């Protein structure tokens, strides 16, 4: 079968496993058009058979996400799957304080990827180096964030949370955005949920 499948990836499933499922189902070659972390959900376009040669054109399209951020807790992976590295008082954080910082992340910005990631150094994924206890420092690179807005702000227990919607280009890490926002607010933060709602012309409502 040749074509592109618009999959709605579920929580806890890796992009690799999602591709493998379709490969078995259709008995053909398959590859995803832009990975999602296992804890993330939403749009995962998958190219099948001869359409795999088109994957790079889909991967390079604009992406839309809705991300939930928890303030006051920092992790080594910048998301809820990581090990907690710091806990700070975030009770003074307000929706107005978050909104005031959002323009800092819009447009073409320099962003350092999370040290716990599938990016490779010396042919090995960085997350394997971190698991061995090695110190990993990632270099900032240029990414594009076209739109960014605050959807919601609330408090659970002592921890303020917010939900952001953004449209960005290829290579943007929403985990890094959450981490950097917490750093600027002086309380730390991590990404606790992420849903991708669009990749190019592939939308969640049609997945």
Helices and strands as residue ranges (DSSP letters): E 3-9, H 15-26, E 30-32, E 41-48, G 49-54, H 55-59, E 63-71, E 73-75, E 84-87, H 95-102, G 103-105, E 107-112, E 120-121, E 124-125, H 126-131, E 140-156, E 159-168, H 174-185, E 189-199, E 202-203, G 204-206
